[in-house]
């Protein structure tokens, strides 16, 4: 007979990380070659610039089952395209504040600036973000708005 | 309001007769007294159906995108809030200003028929407004209502003044108002995340994806809209995906952020009475707090908050409830 397990399966969040090609992606590379670890459930998507991330990308990630979305780019002032990340900063500040206004937990979304020399920071940021999202649990709010409680 | 309407018809007649304009955009009598519709009048005869009353809440500025490209000049009647949308459309190069003749008209706050009906009054045949009293005539008598209870939500907190005019027809001065248009947004911000989520789920699950809010919005003037693109994943109608309605409203609010003049047309046309203006007002409030006060449509030039930046902008992680830490 099959054994009935009452133990809950440990929750492993799905994390999507948008990394800019010039700084953060290279930062992730450095983390790897420096033998620094970051959780395997962080799925990195490389973008030419953090400014390339359309707010719809973030929403789409949540819609398709992401539990947390993090956006990494060059430090403000260091953008490869000079001003790209300044726009990102305004855009994402407004988008995340708005998502929170609609009741989405603020900690599911994050923006971090990681340079190509900051492999250690990349690893620390990802570990911390995964920990935060794991504590929050599964993302339900951005996928089930039309389903009423109890249904 | 009747004397103003008569003046407007007179002026429209003059303009059409003299050939100064080829058409006049105004409001046309509907089937009932409370549903006048925007219309273009090209001849003096057509003006017999012209109306301007307390139910003419529609913003006429968006029609100018098409009309200003036609041959001949177009005259348009704009209320104070409409002139902001007009300016914003000029700024986005959607209207040919030289083809438009703007007549500023007074607006003492328009009435919301849904709110009148909600008070248990049906078969409305006419209204008369004297200061704060609204006399509603129905098939079986008349009732007097308190005006602030039955105005459109966009009018309740409006303090806008005319920004554009080639000439004006204003007979009654509007009393000054001291209101905080962000009151409802602040109320929502003070709630917990769970409460806010419950509120928006309740509201947005009513959405039938009729796209009326998008179609009426003067800021939504893209030639090709993302919601019409079948491969975008958000073009579908209700019930296709549980997430669609929420995604639609987040995207739409974001697309008009920094360009929304707070004209309130989205909430006025929503057949499900979703308070959509609260989404846009959140963006307006955040932009005011974080990047300095900004009123879209106040001028027809300059950069919008989302197409500009400063080196010392707040970091996204420091922004909480619209305030930078």
Interface residues (C-beta under 8 A of the other chain):
Chain A: X55 X56 X59 X60 X63 X76 X77 X83 X86 X87 X89 X90 X91 X92 X93 X94 X95 X96 X97 X98 X99 X100 X101 X102 X103 X104 X105 X106 X109 X110 X111 X141 X142 X143 X144 X145 X146 X147 X148
Chain B: X185 X188 X189 X193 X194 X195 X196 X197 X198 X199 X200 X201 X204 X205 X226 X232 X233 X234 X239 X241 X242 X243 X245 X246 X247 X250 X251 X253 X254 X257 X279 X282 X283 X286 X287 X290 X291 X305 X306 X307 X309 X310 X311 X313 X314 X315 X316 X317 X319 X320 X321 X322
